C-alpha cells in the first residue's frame, strides 16, 4: 500500500470510530423521556396517555 492509501485509511477509520464514540456518548447522556418517537411533545406524558 502506498503512503497516501495508509493515510486515507487511518483518516477514515478515525472518522467512523470517532462518530461511533460521539454518538454513543450522546445517546448515554440523553434521557429516555426526551428521546423516541413522541419525545417531550405536549400531551405525551403517562397520565394523558393512560399508562
C-alpha distance matrix in Angstrom:
0.0 3.8 6.7 8.2 6.2 6.7 10.1 10.9 10.3 12.5 14.9 15.5 15.9 18.4 20.2 20.7 21.8 23.8 25.6 26.4 27.8 29.8 31.2 32.2 34.0 35.8 36.8 38.2 40.2 41.8 45.0 45.6 48.6 46.7 44.0 44.2 45.9 49.1 48.0 50.9 52.6 56.4 58.2 55.4 56.7 58.0 61.6 61.3 59.2 61.7 59.4
3.8 0.0 3.8 5.4 5.2 6.4 8.8 10.0 10.7 12.6 14.3 15.6 16.6 18.6 20.2 21.3 22.6 24.0 25.9 27.2 28.5 30.1 31.8 33.0 34.5 36.1 37.5 39.0 40.7 42.3 45.7 46.5 49.4 47.2 44.7 45.1 46.7 49.8 48.6 51.3 52.9 56.7 58.7 56.1 57.4 58.9 62.5 62.1 60.2 62.8 60.6
6.7 3.8 0.0 3.8 5.4 5.2 6.2 8.6 9.8 10.7 12.3 14.3 15.4 16.6 18.4 20.1 21.2 22.1 24.3 25.9 26.7 28.2 30.2 31.5 32.7 34.3 36.0 37.4 38.8 40.6 44.0 45.1 48.0 45.7 43.4 44.1 45.9 48.8 47.3 49.8 51.6 55.4 57.5 54.9 56.2 57.8 61.3 61.0 59.3 61.9 59.8
8.2 5.4 3.8 0.0 3.8 5.5 5.1 6.2 8.5 10.0 10.5 12.3 14.2 15.4 16.5 18.3 20.0 20.7 22.5 24.4 25.5 26.6 28.4 30.1 31.4 32.6 34.4 36.1 37.4 38.8 42.4 43.4 46.1 43.7 41.3 41.9 43.5 46.4 45.0 47.5 49.1 52.9 55.1 52.6 54.0 55.8 59.3 58.8 57.1 59.9 57.9
6.2 5.2 5.4 3.8 0.0 3.8 5.5 5.1 6.0 8.7 9.8 10.6 12.1 14.2 15.3 16.4 18.1 19.5 21.0 22.5 24.0 25.4 26.9 28.4 30.0 31.4 32.7 34.5 36.1 37.5 40.8 41.6 44.4 42.2 39.6 40.0 41.6 44.6 43.5 46.1 47.7 51.5 53.6 50.9 52.4 53.9 57.5 57.0 55.2 57.8 55.7
6.7 6.4 5.2 5.5 3.8 0.0 3.8 5.4 5.0 6.2 8.5 10.0 10.5 12.2 14.2 15.4 16.3 17.7 19.9 21.1 22.1 23.8 25.6 26.8 28.2 29.9 31.4 32.7 34.4 36.1 39.5 40.4 43.4 41.3 38.9 39.4 41.3 44.3 42.9 45.5 47.4 51.2 53.2 50.4 51.6 53.0 56.6 56.4 54.6 57.1 54.9
10.1 8.8 6.2 5.1 5.5 3.8 0.0 3.8 5.4 5.3 6.1 8.7 10.0 10.6 12.3 14.4 15.5 16.1 18.3 20.1 20.8 22.0 24.2 25.6 26.7 28.2 30.0 31.4 32.7 34.5 38.0 39.2 41.9 39.6 37.4 38.2 40.1 43.0 41.3 43.8 45.6 49.3 51.6 49.0 50.2 51.8 55.3 55.1 53.5 56.1 54.0
10.9 10.0 8.6 6.2 5.1 5.4 3.8 0.0 3.8 5.5 5.0 6.1 8.4 9.8 10.5 12.2 14.1 14.9 16.4 18.3 19.7 20.7 22.4 24.1 25.5 26.7 28.3 30.1 31.5 32.8 36.3 37.3 40.0 37.6 35.2 35.7 37.4 40.3 39.0 41.5 43.1 46.9 49.1 46.5 47.9 49.6 53.1 52.7 51.0 53.7 51.7
10.3 10.7 9.8 8.5 6.0 5.0 5.4 3.8 0.0 3.8 5.5 5.4 6.1 8.5 10.0 10.7 12.1 13.7 15.4 16.6 18.1 19.7 21.2 22.5 24.2 25.7 26.9 28.5 30.3 31.7 35.0 35.8 38.7 36.7 34.1 34.6 36.4 39.4 38.1 40.8 42.6 46.4 48.4 45.6 46.9 48.3 51.9 51.6 49.7 52.3 50.1
12.5 12.6 10.7 10.0 8.7 6.2 5.3 5.5 3.8 0.0 3.8 5.6 5.1 6.1 8.6 10.1 10.5 11.6 14.0 15.3 16.1 17.7 19.7 20.8 22.1 23.9 25.4 26.7 28.3 30.1 33.4 34.6 37.5 35.5 33.2 34.0 36.1 39.0 37.3 39.8 41.9 45.6 47.7 44.9 45.9 47.4 50.9 50.8 49.2 51.6 49.4
14.9 14.3 12.3 10.5 9.8 8.5 6.1 5.0 5.5 3.8 0.0 3.8 5.5 5.2 6.3 8.8 10.1 10.3 12.2 14.4 15.2 16.1 18.2 19.9 20.9 22.2 24.1 25.7 26.9 28.5 32.0 33.2 35.9 33.5 31.4 32.3 34.3 37.0 35.3 37.7 39.6 43.3 45.5 42.9 44.1 45.8 49.3 49.0 47.5 50.2 48.1
15.5 15.6 14.3 12.3 10.6 10.0 8.7 6.1 5.4 5.6 3.8 0.0 3.8 5.3 4.9 6.1 8.5 9.5 10.5 12.3 14.1 15.1 16.4 18.2 19.9 20.9 22.3 24.3 25.8 27.0 30.4 31.2 33.9 31.7 29.2 29.8 31.6 34.5 33.1 35.7 37.5 41.2 43.3 40.6 42.0 43.6 47.1 46.7 45.0 47.7 45.6
15.9 16.6 15.4 14.2 12.1 10.5 10.0 8.4 6.1 5.1 5.5 3.8 0.0 3.8 5.5 5.3 6.0 8.1 9.8 10.6 12.1 13.9 15.3 16.4 18.2 19.8 21.0 22.5 24.3 25.8 29.1 29.9 32.9 31.0 28.5 29.1 31.3 34.2 32.7 35.4 37.4 41.2 43.1 40.2 41.2 42.6 46.2 46.1 44.3 46.7 44.4
18.4 18.6 16.6 15.4 14.2 12.2 10.6 9.8 8.5 6.1 5.2 5.3 3.8 0.0 3.8 5.6 5.4 5.5 8.2 9.8 10.2 11.6 13.8 15.0 16.1 17.8 19.5 20.8 22.2 24.0 27.4 28.7 31.6 29.5 27.4 28.5 30.8 33.4 31.6 33.9 36.1 39.9 41.9 39.2 40.1 41.6 45.1 45.1 43.6 46.1 43.8
20.2 20.2 18.4 16.5 15.3 14.2 12.3 10.5 10.0 8.6 6.3 4.9 5.5 3.8 0.0 3.8 5.7 5.1 6.0 8.6 9.9 10.3 12.0 14.1 15.3 16.2 18.0 19.9 21.1 22.4 25.9 27.0 29.7 27.3 25.1 26.0 28.1 30.8 29.0 31.4 33.4 37.1 39.3 36.7 37.8 39.6 43.0 42.7 41.3 43.9 41.9
20.7 21.3 20.1 18.3 16.4 15.4 14.4 12.2 10.7 10.1 8.8 6.1 5.3 5.6 3.8 0.0 3.8 5.4 5.2 6.4 8.8 10.0 10.7 12.4 14.4 15.4 16.4 18.5 20.2 21.3 24.5 25.2 28.1 26.0 23.5 24.0 26.1 29.0 27.5 30.3 32.2 36.0 37.9 35.0 36.2 37.7 41.3 41.0 39.2 41.8 39.6
21.8 22.6 21.2 20.0 18.1 16.3 15.5 14.1 12.1 10.5 10.1 8.5 6.0 5.4 5.7 3.8 0.0 3.8 5.4 5.0 6.2 8.6 9.8 10.5 12.4 14.2 15.2 16.5 18.5 20.1 23.3 24.2 27.3 25.6 23.2 24.1 26.6 29.3 27.6 30.2 32.5 36.2 38.0 35.0 35.8 37.0 40.7 40.8 39.1 41.4 39.0
23.8 24.0 22.1 20.7 19.5 17.7 16.1 14.9 13.7 11.6 10.3 9.5 8.1 5.5 5.1 5.4 3.8 0.0 3.8 5.3 5.1 6.1 8.5 9.8 10.6 12.3 14.1 15.4 16.7 18.5 22.0 23.4 26.2 24.1 22.2 23.5 26.1 28.5 26.4 28.7 31.1 34.7 36.8 34.0 34.8 36.3 39.8 39.9 38.5 40.9 38.7
25.6 25.9 24.3 22.5 21.0 19.9 18.3 16.4 15.4 14.0 12.2 10.5 9.8 8.2 6.0 5.2 5.4 3.8 0.0 3.8 5.4 5.1 6.0 8.4 9.9 10.4 12.0 14.1 15.4 16.5 19.9 21.0 23.7 21.5 19.2 20.4 22.7 25.2 23.4 25.8 27.9 31.7 33.7 31.0 32.0 33.6 37.1 36.9 35.5 38.1 36.0
26.4 27.2 25.9 24.4 22.5 21.1 20.1 18.3 16.6 15.3 14.4 12.3 10.6 9.8 8.6 6.4 5.0 5.3 3.8 0.0 3.8 5.5 5.2 6.0 8.6 9.9 10.4 12.2 14.3 15.5 18.6 19.3 22.4 20.7 18.3 19.2 21.8 24.5 22.7 25.4 27.7 31.4 33.1 30.1 30.9 32.1 35.7 35.8 34.1 36.5 34.1
27.8 28.5 26.7 25.5 24.0 22.1 20.8 19.7 18.1 16.1 15.2 14.1 12.1 10.2 9.9 8.8 6.2 5.1 5.4 3.8 0.0 3.8 5.5 5.1 6.2 8.6 9.9 10.6 12.5 14.5 17.6 19.0 22.1 20.5 18.7 20.2 23.2 25.4 23.2 25.5 28.2 31.7 33.5 30.6 30.9 32.2 35.7 36.1 34.7 36.9 34.5
29.8 30.1 28.2 26.6 25.4 23.8 22.0 20.7 19.7 17.7 16.1 15.1 13.9 11.6 10.3 10.0 8.6 6.1 5.1 5.5 3.8 0.0 3.8 5.5 5.2 6.2 8.6 10.0 10.8 12.5 16.1 17.8 20.4 18.3 16.7 18.6 21.5 23.5 21.0 23.0 25.6 29.2 31.3 28.6 29.1 30.7 34.1 34.3 33.2 35.6 33.5
31.2 31.8 30.2 28.4 26.9 25.6 24.2 22.4 21.2 19.7 18.2 16.4 15.3 13.8 12.0 10.7 9.8 8.5 6.0 5.2 5.5 3.8 0.0 3.8 5.4 5.0 6.0 8.6 9.9 10.6 14.0 15.1 17.8 15.8 13.7 15.2 18.0 20.2 18.1 20.4 22.9 26.6 28.4 25.6 26.3 27.8 31.3 31.4 30.0 32.5 30.4
32.2 33.0 31.5 30.1 28.4 26.8 25.6 24.1 22.5 20.8 19.9 18.2 16.4 15.0 14.1 12.4 10.5 9.8 8.4 6.0 5.1 5.5 3.8 0.0 3.8 5.5 5.1 6.2 8.7 10.1 12.9 14.0 17.2 16.0 14.0 15.6 18.8 20.9 18.7 21.1 23.9 27.4 28.9 25.8 26.0 27.1 30.7 31.2 29.7 31.8 29.4
34.0 34.5 32.7 31.4 30.0 28.2 26.7 25.5 24.2 22.1 20.9 19.9 18.2 16.1 15.3 14.4 12.4 10.6 9.9 8.6 6.2 5.2 5.4 3.8 0.0 3.8 5.4 5.2 6.3 8.8 12.0 14.0 16.9 15.4 14.3 16.7 20.1 21.6 18.8 20.6 23.7 27.0 28.8 25.9 25.8 27.1 30.6 31.2 30.2 32.3 29.9
35.8 36.1 34.3 32.6 31.4 29.9 28.2 26.7 25.7 23.9 22.2 20.9 19.8 17.8 16.2 15.4 14.2 12.3 10.4 9.9 8.6 6.2 5.0 5.5 3.8 0.0 3.8 5.5 5.2 6.3 10.0 12.1 14.4 12.3 11.3 13.9 17.1 18.5 15.6 17.3 20.3 23.6 25.6 22.9 23.1 24.8 28.1 28.5 27.6 30.0 27.9
36.8 37.5 36.0 34.4 32.7 31.4 30.0 28.3 26.9 25.4 24.1 22.3 21.0 19.5 18.0 16.4 15.2 14.1 12.0 10.4 9.9 8.6 6.0 5.1 5.4 3.8 0.0 3.8 5.5 5.3 8.2 9.3 12.3 10.9 9.2 11.3 14.8 16.4 13.9 16.1 19.1 22.5 24.0 20.9 21.1 22.4 25.9 26.3 25.0 27.2 25.0
38.2 39.0 37.4 36.1 34.5 32.7 31.4 30.1 28.5 26.7 25.7 24.3 22.5 20.8 19.9 18.5 16.5 15.4 14.1 12.2 10.6 10.0 8.6 6.2 5.2 5.5 3.8 0.0 3.8 5.6 7.6 9.4 12.6 12.0 11.2 13.6 17.3 18.5 15.7 17.4 20.8 23.9 25.2 22.1 21.6 22.5 26.0 27.0 25.8 27.6 25.1
40.2 40.7 38.8 37.4 36.1 34.4 32.7 31.5 30.3 28.3 26.9 25.8 24.3 22.2 21.1 20.2 18.5 16.7 15.4 14.3 12.5 10.8 9.9 8.7 6.3 5.2 5.5 3.8 0.0 3.8 6.5 9.5 11.7 10.5 10.8 14.0 17.5 18.1 14.8 15.8 19.3 22.2 23.9 21.2 20.6 22.0 25.1 26.1 25.5 27.4 25.2
41.8 42.3 40.6 38.8 37.5 36.1 34.5 32.8 31.7 30.1 28.5 27.0 25.8 24.0 22.4 21.3 20.1 18.5 16.5 15.5 14.5 12.5 10.6 10.1 8.8 6.3 5.3 5.6 3.8 0.0 3.8 6.5 8.4 6.9 7.1 10.4 13.9 14.3 11.0 12.2 15.6 18.6 20.3 17.5 17.2 18.8 22.1 22.7 22.0 24.2 22.2
45.0 45.7 44.0 42.4 40.8 39.5 38.0 36.3 35.0 33.4 32.0 30.4 29.1 27.4 25.9 24.5 23.3 22.0 19.9 18.6 17.6 16.1 14.0 12.9 12.0 10.0 8.2 7.6 6.5 3.8 0.0 3.8 5.4 5.5 6.7 9.8 13.3 13.0 9.8 10.7 14.3 16.9 18.1 15.2 14.3 15.5 18.8 19.8 19.1 21.0 18.9
45.6 46.5 45.1 43.4 41.6 40.4 39.2 37.3 35.8 34.6 33.2 31.2 29.9 28.7 27.0 25.2 24.2 23.4 21.0 19.3 19.0 17.8 15.1 14.0 14.0 12.1 9.3 9.4 9.5 6.5 3.8 0.0 3.8 5.5 5.4 7.3 10.7 10.7 8.3 10.0 13.3 15.9 16.5 13.1 12.4 13.2 16.8 17.6 16.4 18.3 15.9
48.6 49.4 48.0 46.1 44.4 43.4 41.9 40.0 38.7 37.5 35.9 33.9 32.9 31.6 29.7 28.1 27.3 26.2 23.7 22.4 22.1 20.4 17.8 17.2 16.9 14.4 12.3 12.6 11.7 8.4 5.4 3.8 0.0 3.8 5.7 7.7 10.2 8.8 6.1 6.7 10.2 12.4 13.0 9.9 9.0 10.4 13.7 14.4 13.8 15.9 14.1
46.7 47.2 45.7 43.7 42.2 41.3 39.6 37.6 36.7 35.5 33.5 31.7 31.0 29.5 27.3 26.0 25.6 24.1 21.5 20.7 20.5 18.3 15.8 16.0 15.4 12.3 10.9 12.0 10.5 6.9 5.5 5.5 3.8 0.0 3.8 7.0 9.5 8.4 4.7 5.4 8.9 11.9 13.5 10.9 11.0 13.3 16.3 16.3 15.9 18.6 17.3
44.0 44.7 43.4 41.3 39.6 38.9 37.4 35.2 34.1 33.2 31.4 29.2 28.5 27.4 25.1 23.5 23.2 22.2 19.2 18.3 18.7 16.7 13.7 14.0 14.3 11.3 9.2 11.2 10.8 7.1 6.7 5.4 5.7 3.8 0.0 3.8 6.9 7.3 4.7 7.6 10.2 13.6 14.9 11.9 12.8 14.7 18.0 17.7 16.6 19.3 17.8
44.2 45.1 44.1 41.9 40.0 39.4 38.2 35.7 34.6 34.0 32.3 29.8 29.1 28.5 26.0 24.0 24.1 23.5 20.4 19.2 20.2 18.6 15.2 15.6 16.7 13.9 11.3 13.6 14.0 10.4 9.8 7.3 7.7 7.0 3.8 0.0 3.8 5.7 5.3 9.0 10.6 14.0 14.6 11.3 12.9 14.3 17.8 17.1 15.3 18.1 16.6
45.9 46.7 45.9 43.5 41.6 41.3 40.1 37.4 36.4 36.1 34.3 31.6 31.3 30.8 28.1 26.1 26.6 26.1 22.7 21.8 23.2 21.5 18.0 18.8 20.1 17.1 14.8 17.3 17.5 13.9 13.3 10.7 10.2 9.5 6.9 3.8 0.0 3.8 5.8 9.4 9.6 12.8 13.2 10.3 12.7 14.4 17.5 16.0 14.0 17.2 16.4
49.1 49.8 48.8 46.4 44.6 44.3 43.0 40.3 39.4 39.0 37.0 34.5 34.2 33.4 30.8 29.0 29.3 28.5 25.2 24.5 25.4 23.5 20.2 20.9 21.6 18.5 16.4 18.5 18.1 14.3 13.0 10.7 8.8 8.4 7.3 5.7 3.8 0.0 3.8 6.4 6.1 9.1 9.4 6.6 9.4 11.6 14.3 12.7 11.3 14.7 14.4
48.0 48.6 47.3 45.0 43.5 42.9 41.3 39.0 38.1 37.3 35.3 33.1 32.7 31.6 29.0 27.5 27.6 26.4 23.4 22.7 23.2 21.0 18.1 18.7 18.8 15.6 13.9 15.7 14.8 11.0 9.8 8.3 6.1 4.7 4.7 5.3 5.8 3.8 0.0 3.8 5.7 9.1 10.4 7.7 9.3 12.0 14.8 13.9 13.1 16.3 15.6
50.9 51.3 49.8 47.5 46.1 45.5 43.8 41.5 40.8 39.8 37.7 35.7 35.4 33.9 31.4 30.3 30.2 28.7 25.8 25.4 25.5 23.0 20.4 21.1 20.6 17.3 16.1 17.4 15.8 12.2 10.7 10.0 6.7 5.4 7.6 9.0 9.4 6.4 3.8 0.0 3.8 6.5 8.5 6.8 7.8 11.1 13.3 12.5 12.8 15.9 15.7
52.6 52.9 51.6 49.1 47.7 47.4 45.6 43.1 42.6 41.9 39.6 37.5 37.4 36.1 33.4 32.2 32.5 31.1 27.9 27.7 28.2 25.6 22.9 23.9 23.7 20.3 19.1 20.8 19.3 15.6 14.3 13.3 10.2 8.9 10.2 10.6 9.6 6.1 5.7 3.8 0.0 3.8 6.4 5.9 8.4 11.9 13.5 11.6 12.1 15.6 16.2
56.4 56.7 55.4 52.9 51.5 51.2 49.3 46.9 46.4 45.6 43.3 41.2 41.2 39.9 37.1 36.0 36.2 34.7 31.7 31.4 31.7 29.2 26.6 27.4 27.0 23.6 22.5 23.9 22.2 18.6 16.9 15.9 12.4 11.9 13.6 14.0 12.8 9.1 9.1 6.5 3.8 0.0 3.8 5.6 7.6 11.2 11.7 9.5 11.0 14.3 15.7
58.2 58.7 57.5 55.1 53.6 53.2 51.6 49.1 48.4 47.7 45.5 43.3 43.1 41.9 39.3 37.9 38.0 36.8 33.7 33.1 33.5 31.3 28.4 28.9 28.8 25.6 24.0 25.2 23.9 20.3 18.1 16.5 13.0 13.5 14.9 14.6 13.2 9.4 10.4 8.5 6.4 3.8 0.0 3.8 5.8 8.7 8.7 5.9 7.5 10.8 12.6
55.4 56.1 54.9 52.6 50.9 50.4 49.0 46.5 45.6 44.9 42.9 40.6 40.2 39.2 36.7 35.0 35.0 34.0 31.0 30.1 30.6 28.6 25.6 25.8 25.9 22.9 20.9 22.1 21.2 17.5 15.2 13.1 9.9 10.9 11.9 11.3 10.3 6.6 7.7 6.8 5.9 5.6 3.8 0.0 3.8 6.6 8.3 6.3 6.2 9.7 10.5
56.7 57.4 56.2 54.0 52.4 51.6 50.2 47.9 46.9 45.9 44.1 42.0 41.2 40.1 37.8 36.2 35.8 34.8 32.0 30.9 30.9 29.1 26.3 26.0 25.8 23.1 21.1 21.6 20.6 17.2 14.3 12.4 9.0 11.0 12.8 12.9 12.7 9.4 9.3 7.8 8.4 7.6 5.8 3.8 0.0 3.8 5.6 5.6 6.3 8.6 8.8
58.0 58.9 57.8 55.8 53.9 53.0 51.8 49.6 48.3 47.4 45.8 43.6 42.6 41.6 39.6 37.7 37.0 36.3 33.6 32.1 32.2 30.7 27.8 27.1 27.1 24.8 22.4 22.5 22.0 18.8 15.5 13.2 10.4 13.3 14.7 14.3 14.4 11.6 12.0 11.1 11.9 11.2 8.7 6.6 3.8 0.0 3.8 5.5 5.2 5.9 5.3
61.6 62.5 61.3 59.3 57.5 56.6 55.3 53.1 51.9 50.9 49.3 47.1 46.2 45.1 43.0 41.3 40.7 39.8 37.1 35.7 35.7 34.1 31.3 30.7 30.6 28.1 25.9 26.0 25.1 22.1 18.8 16.8 13.7 16.3 18.0 17.8 17.5 14.3 14.8 13.3 13.5 11.7 8.7 8.3 5.6 3.8 0.0 3.8 5.6 5.2 6.6
61.3 62.1 61.0 58.8 57.0 56.4 55.1 52.7 51.6 50.8 49.0 46.7 46.1 45.1 42.7 41.0 40.8 39.9 36.9 35.8 36.1 34.3 31.4 31.2 31.2 28.5 26.3 27.0 26.1 22.7 19.8 17.6 14.4 16.3 17.7 17.1 16.0 12.7 13.9 12.5 11.6 9.5 5.9 6.3 5.6 5.5 3.8 0.0 3.8 5.5 8.0
59.2 60.2 59.3 57.1 55.2 54.6 53.5 51.0 49.7 49.2 47.5 45.0 44.3 43.6 41.3 39.2 39.1 38.5 35.5 34.1 34.7 33.2 30.0 29.7 30.2 27.6 25.0 25.8 25.5 22.0 19.1 16.4 13.8 15.9 16.6 15.3 14.0 11.3 13.1 12.8 12.1 11.0 7.5 6.2 6.3 5.2 5.6 3.8 0.0 3.8 5.8
61.7 62.8 61.9 59.9 57.8 57.1 56.1 53.7 52.3 51.6 50.2 47.7 46.7 46.1 43.9 41.8 41.4 40.9 38.1 36.5 36.9 35.6 32.5 31.8 32.3 30.0 27.2 27.6 27.4 24.2 21.0 18.3 15.9 18.6 19.3 18.1 17.2 14.7 16.3 15.9 15.6 14.3 10.8 9.7 8.6 5.9 5.2 5.5 3.8 0.0 3.8
59.4 60.6 59.8 57.9 55.7 54.9 54.0 51.7 50.1 49.4 48.1 45.6 44.4 43.8 41.9 39.6 39.0 38.7 36.0 34.1 34.5 33.5 30.4 29.4 29.9 27.9 25.0 25.1 25.2 22.2 18.9 15.9 14.1 17.3 17.8 16.6 16.4 14.4 15.6 15.7 16.2 15.7 12.6 10.5 8.8 5.3 6.6 8.0 5.8 3.8 0.0
